[in-house]
Amino acid sequence: MNQAIVRVENVVKTFGQTVRALDDVSLEFEPGIVYGLLGPNGAGKTTLIRVLTTLLKADSGYAEVAGIDVRKDPVAARNHIGLAGQFAAVDDYLTGRENVEMVGRLYNLSADESKRRAADLLKRIHLDDAADRTVRTYSGGMRRRLDLAASLVGRPSVLFLDEPTTGIDPQSRLDLWDMIRDLIAAGTTVLLTTQYLDEADQLANRIAVIDRGKLIAQGTGDELKDRMGGSVIELHVADEDRTRALEAMSAISDDVTFEGTRKAIRLPAPEGSQTLLKVVRRLDETGVLAQDVALHKPTLDDVFLTLTGRGAAEAEAERESDKKPGRRRRPERSAV
Amino acid sequence: MTTATHTARHTRISPGHAVKDIAVITRRNLLRNIRLPQLLIFATVQPVMFLLLFNYVFGGAIGGAIPPIAQGEYINWLLPGLLIQVAAFGAGQTALGLTEDLSKGVIDRFRSLPMARSAVLAGRTLSDVIRNGFVIGLMVMIGFLMGFRYQTNFVSFLAGLAVAMVFSYSLSWIMATIGLAVKNPEAAQSAVFLPVFPLVFASSVFVPTDTMPAWLQGFAVNQPITVTVNALRGLMLGREALADFKPGMTANQLAEAVANAPTVEGQVLLSLGWAIAIMIVFVPLSIRVYRKTVS
C-alpha cells in the first residue's frame, strides 16, 4: 500500500497572527533517497523539519514518518528518526565518544551496544583519534561531524539534516558532503535542508524549492536547472549605456531581463562560453564598455528569480518585514 | 508497512526507561562539573568566603545576641543558616544549566530522542542537588575547622543536612521554571537572584528575626528559608536555638522562652511542608513551561 517513508499532507503552521511558516505543504518520498529542501532563510524549511521530528505541532494537516503519525505517536516516531540541527548540539564538556554513547543510551541501546555503535561511528566520521578529547577542543567542522554521528546512533529510518554545512569552512563542507554521500550509499534516507543550490544538487536525488511556507517547485536538480535554461550571463553597464546594451543583447537572446535591484542585465547562456564570446563581441561592436560580464551556473538566486520573479536575498528581506503586522499576501502561485 | 496498527496506539515510555534516562542525563550534567572544575571551585569559594567574612567580621558584634546554646560561638549559629543560603543560591544553577542547554540546541536533540520527557528536568534537578550536596559537605568540613560543633547528636546533625538537601531540591524546581521562562542565560543569571535575595536576607540566616521591625518579622518568621534554617538549628543545636532570646535573660526567663519556642519537630515538618508545597506547584508548572518553551 503505502510506500512513502515521509508523507506530509496539507500541513499548516502559523506563528502569531501573520507569519504562515508552513502554508499548506504536501510532499512525500520513498525510502533510500535524499530529499533536498531548498530555500532562503525564513522560507519554512526548519519549521517543516521541526514538525517531522516531533519538536513542533502543526496547526493542521497530517505528517508521518516511517508510517507513524508524528502527532499521534511522537514517541514511536522518535525511534525512527535522527536529527542534526542547525547548531551542533553536542556537549562541550564531554568527550566525542561520551557524546555519542550518551545519545545511544537515550535511544535505549544497552551500554555495550552504545559503546560499539559509538566506536564504529567515530571511525566512520574520522574522529577516532580525537574521540577521547573533550568537544570544546574540536573545530567547527569536527563538531558538525560529531553531531552527525550522534544523529545516526539510533540507526534512523529517516535522517533529518537541517542546514548541515551552514557556517563551516569550505574544506569541512566538502568532508561533510563526503560523509553524507557515504550514508546515502549505505541506504539511509535523508531529508536535508539547505540554502545552497550546489549542495542540494550534489547530495539530493530530488529537490523541492520552498518559499514563504509553500513548495513552489519539485524535481531533480537537472530538471530544475533545465527549467532555468542552464547557465546565465550577467553584465553591468553604465546607466547611460543601458538602453543600447539591452538592444544589443536582444539580438542574441529573446529572454533578456534587467534586474533593477542589482542593475544587472541577464540572459540565458545555452551554449555557455560560446554565448559569452558572442556577448562580448556584440558589446564591442556596439561600442558599449561593460563594467562587468560574468557567466555563471544557476544559483539559488536564479532558481528564485525564475520561479518567483525575485531573488533569494529579496525573499529573505521580505520575510523579515513579514514579521511586522500588516503584511500583504502575494497572489497564489500554481503548484508546479 | 501498515499505518493502522500505529495510529491507534500511543507508545509510552516505561518507568524503567525513564529511570535510566534520568540517570543518563544526571551523569551528563555531573560530568560537566568534573570537566570544568572552575564551576565547582567558584560555587564553593563564594560560600566559604561568606562563612569566613560573616564569622570573623560580624561574629564579635552578633555573638552576644544569639542563644547561649551556641556557646557564644557565632559559627555555631551561622553555619546552619549559611548552609541554607548555599542551598538557595546553588539551586539557581538549575536555571542557568537549562538556559544554556536551550540556547545550544541540546534540548532539541533530547526532545527528538525516544527518551522520557521528564528526564531532562528530573536529571537537571537531581544533578544540581548532588552538586549542592557536595558544596554543603565542603562547607560543613570548613565549618568544623572553624570551630563549629553540633550540640545535639550525630544522627540529629545528619537529619539537619537531609532537610537542607530536600529544601534545596524543591528550590531547584522554582529555578527550573524561571530558567525556562526567561530562556536566555544572561537574563537567567540575574532573574534567579530576584526571589533568593529577599528570602535569604529577610530570614534568620544571619541574625535572629526578633531584631527586625515587626512588619518584617511577620514575613521573616514564616517564610520557607527561616523555617528551614530554624529546623537545621533545632536539629544541630537543640530547641533552645529557636527560643526568643534576649541578652541578659535570667536562667528562668530563658527556660520560659525555650518552653514557648517552636518545637524542632514542628519546624522540620514546616520546612518539609514548604518543600512539598513548592514542588506541588513548581514541578507541574516547570513541565508545562518546558513543553511550551521548546515547541
Interface residues (C-beta under 8 A of the other chain):
Chain A: M1 N2 T53 T54 L55 L56 K57 E64 A66 G67 I68 D69 K72 D73 V75 A76 R78 N79 I81 G82 L83 G85 Q86 F87 A88 A89 D91 Y93 L94 E98 M102 V103 R105 L106 Y107 N108 T134 A150 G154
Chain B: M1 T2 T3 H6 T7 R9 H10 T11 R12 I13 H17 K20 D21 V24 R28 L31 R32 R35 L36 K104 G105 V106 D108 R109 F110 R111 S112 L113 P114 M115 V294 S295
